[in-house]
Amino acid sequence: MVSQILAREISQMEADLCSAFADPNRILILYALDEKPLNVGELSLELQIPQSTTSRHLKVLKDRGLVTTVRQGTSIQYHLSDHRLIEALDILRSVLRDRIAHRASLMDEADA
């Protein structure tokens, strides 16, 4: 019984983590932070997203433990908490690319 409860808790943690990827802007933020730490204003400019929206997404990412912060005077720099997140996103993109290629091949077969 304990293992079933533990499995459910782990599954909930995984779902919470995956929910952070549910918005394309948050994925773009993670990729940007993989390149270098940035503050809200820099992220907003780089991604052309309003600062209020960027702040809201950063809060979600921080709450899920995907980004960390470091205060630099009056500014707060955001950092990617674990670079394996980008590896995971890259794997998801690879799966997506394969799904798109498969659908394209089905379209080619239908046309033939």
Rosetta constraint file for C-alpha pairs under 8 A:
AtomPair CA 1 CA 5 HARMONIC 6.39 0.50
AtomPair CA 2 CA 6 HARMONIC 6.07 0.50
AtomPair CA 3 CA 7 HARMONIC 5.93 0.50
AtomPair CA 4 CA 8 HARMONIC 6.19 0.50
AtomPair CA 5 CA 9 HARMONIC 6.25 0.50
AtomPair CA 6 CA 10 HARMONIC 6.12 0.50
AtomPair CA 7 CA 11 HARMONIC 6.05 0.50
AtomPair CA 8 CA 12 HARMONIC 6.18 0.50
AtomPair CA 9 CA 13 HARMONIC 6.28 0.50
AtomPair CA 10 CA 14 HARMONIC 6.19 0.50
AtomPair CA 11 CA 15 HARMONIC 6.15 0.50
AtomPair CA 12 CA 16 HARMONIC 6.16 0.50
AtomPair CA 13 CA 17 HARMONIC 6.21 0.50
AtomPair CA 14 CA 18 HARMONIC 6.09 0.50
AtomPair CA 15 CA 19 HARMONIC 6.03 0.50
AtomPair CA 16 CA 20 HARMONIC 6.88 0.50
AtomPair CA 16 CA 64 HARMONIC 7.19 0.50
AtomPair CA 17 CA 21 HARMONIC 7.48 0.50
AtomPair CA 17 CA 64 HARMONIC 6.21 0.50
AtomPair CA 18 CA 22 HARMONIC 6.90 0.50
AtomPair CA 20 CA 26 HARMONIC 7.03 0.50
AtomPair CA 20 CA 60 HARMONIC 6.70 0.50
AtomPair CA 20 CA 61 HARMONIC 6.23 0.50
AtomPair CA 20 CA 64 HARMONIC 7.08 0.50
AtomPair CA 21 CA 26 HARMONIC 6.36 0.50
AtomPair CA 21 CA 27 HARMONIC 5.95 0.50
AtomPair CA 22 CA 26 HARMONIC 7.76 0.50
AtomPair CA 23 CA 27 HARMONIC 6.80 0.50
AtomPair CA 24 CA 28 HARMONIC 6.29 0.50
AtomPair CA 25 CA 29 HARMONIC 6.14 0.50
AtomPair CA 25 CA 57 HARMONIC 7.48 0.50
AtomPair CA 26 CA 30 HARMONIC 6.24 0.50
AtomPair CA 26 CA 57 HARMONIC 5.94 0.50
AtomPair CA 26 CA 58 HARMONIC 7.52 0.50
AtomPair CA 26 CA 61 HARMONIC 7.38 0.50
AtomPair CA 27 CA 31 HARMONIC 6.34 0.50
AtomPair CA 28 CA 32 HARMONIC 6.16 0.50
AtomPair CA 28 CA 47 HARMONIC 7.45 0.50
AtomPair CA 29 CA 33 HARMONIC 6.12 0.50
AtomPair CA 29 CA 43 HARMONIC 7.15 0.50
AtomPair CA 29 CA 47 HARMONIC 7.68 0.50
AtomPair CA 30 CA 34 HARMONIC 6.15 0.50
AtomPair CA 30 CA 80 HARMONIC 6.67 0.50
AtomPair CA 30 CA 86 HARMONIC 7.43 0.50
AtomPair CA 31 CA 35 HARMONIC 6.86 0.50
AtomPair CA 31 CA 86 HARMONIC 6.84 0.50
AtomPair CA 32 CA 36 HARMONIC 6.85 0.50
AtomPair CA 32 CA 43 HARMONIC 7.54 0.50
AtomPair CA 33 CA 37 HARMONIC 5.33 0.50
AtomPair CA 33 CA 38 HARMONIC 6.58 0.50
AtomPair CA 33 CA 78 HARMONIC 7.20 0.50
AtomPair CA 33 CA 79 HARMONIC 5.87 0.50
AtomPair CA 33 CA 80 HARMONIC 5.57 0.50
AtomPair CA 34 CA 79 HARMONIC 7.68 0.50
AtomPair CA 34 CA 80 HARMONIC 6.00 0.50
AtomPair CA 34 CA 83 HARMONIC 6.86 0.50
AtomPair CA 34 CA 86 HARMONIC 7.31 0.50
AtomPair CA 36 CA 79 HARMONIC 7.37 0.50
AtomPair CA 37 CA 77 HARMONIC 5.94 0.50
AtomPair CA 37 CA 78 HARMONIC 5.39 0.50
AtomPair CA 37 CA 79 HARMONIC 4.82 0.50
AtomPair CA 37 CA 80 HARMONIC 7.45 0.50
AtomPair CA 38 CA 42 HARMONIC 5.82 0.50
AtomPair CA 38 CA 43 HARMONIC 6.10 0.50
AtomPair CA 38 CA 77 HARMONIC 5.15 0.50
AtomPair CA 38 CA 78 HARMONIC 5.40 0.50
AtomPair CA 38 CA 79 HARMONIC 7.10 0.50
AtomPair CA 39 CA 43 HARMONIC 6.19 0.50
AtomPair CA 39 CA 75 HARMONIC 6.78 0.50
AtomPair CA 39 CA 76 HARMONIC 5.65 0.50
AtomPair CA 39 CA 77 HARMONIC 4.46 0.50
AtomPair CA 39 CA 78 HARMONIC 5.78 0.50
AtomPair CA 40 CA 44 HARMONIC 5.99 0.50
AtomPair CA 40 CA 51 HARMONIC 6.48 0.50
AtomPair CA 40 CA 54 HARMONIC 6.55 0.50
AtomPair CA 40 CA 55 HARMONIC 6.40 0.50
AtomPair CA 40 CA 76 HARMONIC 7.65 0.50
AtomPair CA 40 CA 77 HARMONIC 7.64 0.50
AtomPair CA 40 CA 78 HARMONIC 7.81 0.50
AtomPair CA 41 CA 45 HARMONIC 6.18 0.50
AtomPair CA 41 CA 51 HARMONIC 6.32 0.50
AtomPair CA 42 CA 46 HARMONIC 6.02 0.50
AtomPair CA 43 CA 47 HARMONIC 5.92 0.50
AtomPair CA 43 CA 48 HARMONIC 7.92 0.50
AtomPair CA 43 CA 49 HARMONIC 7.89 0.50
AtomPair CA 43 CA 54 HARMONIC 7.23 0.50
AtomPair CA 44 CA 48 HARMONIC 5.44 0.50
AtomPair CA 44 CA 49 HARMONIC 4.91 0.50
AtomPair CA 44 CA 50 HARMONIC 5.82 0.50
AtomPair CA 44 CA 51 HARMONIC 5.34 0.50
AtomPair CA 44 CA 54 HARMONIC 6.05 0.50
AtomPair CA 45 CA 49 HARMONIC 6.87 0.50
AtomPair CA 49 CA 53 HARMONIC 6.57 0.50
AtomPair CA 49 CA 54 HARMONIC 6.28 0.50
AtomPair CA 50 CA 54 HARMONIC 6.20 0.50
AtomPair CA 51 CA 55 HARMONIC 5.99 0.50
AtomPair CA 52 CA 56 HARMONIC 6.24 0.50
AtomPair CA 53 CA 57 HARMONIC 6.28 0.50
AtomPair CA 54 CA 58 HARMONIC 6.10 0.50
AtomPair CA 55 CA 59 HARMONIC 6.20 0.50
AtomPair CA 56 CA 60 HARMONIC 6.61 0.50
AtomPair CA 57 CA 61 HARMONIC 6.29 0.50
AtomPair CA 58 CA 62 HARMONIC 5.92 0.50
AtomPair CA 58 CA 67 HARMONIC 7.64 0.50
AtomPair CA 59 CA 63 HARMONIC 5.93 0.50
AtomPair CA 60 CA 64 HARMONIC 6.25 0.50
AtomPair CA 61 CA 65 HARMONIC 6.27 0.50
AtomPair CA 61 CA 66 HARMONIC 5.17 0.50
AtomPair CA 61 CA 67 HARMONIC 5.78 0.50
AtomPair CA 62 CA 66 HARMONIC 5.70 0.50
AtomPair CA 62 CA 67 HARMONIC 4.93 0.50
AtomPair CA 62 CA 68 HARMONIC 6.21 0.50
AtomPair CA 65 CA 81 HARMONIC 6.96 0.50
AtomPair CA 66 CA 80 HARMONIC 6.29 0.50
AtomPair CA 66 CA 81 HARMONIC 5.26 0.50
AtomPair CA 66 CA 82 HARMONIC 7.01 0.50
AtomPair CA 66 CA 85 HARMONIC 7.85 0.50
AtomPair CA 67 CA 78 HARMONIC 6.37 0.50
AtomPair CA 67 CA 79 HARMONIC 5.41 0.50
AtomPair CA 67 CA 80 HARMONIC 4.59 0.50
AtomPair CA 67 CA 81 HARMONIC 4.68 0.50
AtomPair CA 67 CA 82 HARMONIC 7.91 0.50
AtomPair CA 68 CA 78 HARMONIC 5.73 0.50
AtomPair CA 68 CA 79 HARMONIC 5.21 0.50
AtomPair CA 68 CA 80 HARMONIC 6.40 0.50
AtomPair CA 68 CA 81 HARMONIC 5.62 0.50
AtomPair CA 69 CA 76 HARMONIC 6.26 0.50
AtomPair CA 69 CA 77 HARMONIC 5.53 0.50
AtomPair CA 69 CA 78 HARMONIC 4.66 0.50
AtomPair CA 69 CA 79 HARMONIC 6.10 0.50
AtomPair CA 70 CA 76 HARMONIC 5.66 0.50
AtomPair CA 70 CA 77 HARMONIC 5.18 0.50
AtomPair CA 70 CA 78 HARMONIC 6.60 0.50
AtomPair CA 70 CA 79 HARMONIC 7.79 0.50
AtomPair CA 71 CA 75 HARMONIC 5.89 0.50
AtomPair CA 71 CA 76 HARMONIC 4.42 0.50
AtomPair CA 71 CA 77 HARMONIC 6.15 0.50
AtomPair CA 72 CA 76 HARMONIC 5.75 0.50
AtomPair CA 72 CA 77 HARMONIC 6.72 0.50
AtomPair CA 83 CA 87 HARMONIC 6.96 0.50
AtomPair CA 84 CA 88 HARMONIC 6.17 0.50
AtomPair CA 85 CA 89 HARMONIC 6.21 0.50
AtomPair CA 86 CA 90 HARMONIC 5.98 0.50
AtomPair CA 87 CA 91 HARMONIC 6.21 0.50
AtomPair CA 88 CA 92 HARMONIC 6.31 0.50
AtomPair CA 89 CA 93 HARMONIC 6.21 0.50
AtomPair CA 90 CA 94 HARMONIC 6.19 0.50
AtomPair CA 91 CA 95 HARMONIC 6.28 0.50
AtomPair CA 92 CA 96 HARMONIC 6.15 0.50
AtomPair CA 93 CA 97 HARMONIC 6.00 0.50
AtomPair CA 94 CA 98 HARMONIC 6.24 0.50
AtomPair CA 95 CA 99 HARMONIC 6.22 0.50
AtomPair CA 96 CA 100 HARMONIC 6.17 0.50
AtomPair CA 97 CA 101 HARMONIC 6.18 0.50
AtomPair CA 98 CA 102 HARMONIC 6.09 0.50
AtomPair CA 99 CA 103 HARMONIC 6.22 0.50
AtomPair CA 100 CA 104 HARMONIC 6.12 0.50
AtomPair CA 101 CA 105 HARMONIC 6.19 0.50
AtomPair CA 102 CA 106 HARMONIC 6.32 0.50
AtomPair CA 103 CA 107 HARMONIC 6.29 0.50
AtomPair CA 104 CA 108 HARMONIC 6.25 0.50
AtomPair CA 105 CA 109 HARMONIC 6.18 0.50
AtomPair CA 106 CA 110 HARMONIC 6.16 0.50
AtomPair CA 107 CA 111 HARMONIC 6.21 0.50
AtomPair CA 108 CA 112 HARMONIC 6.27 0.50
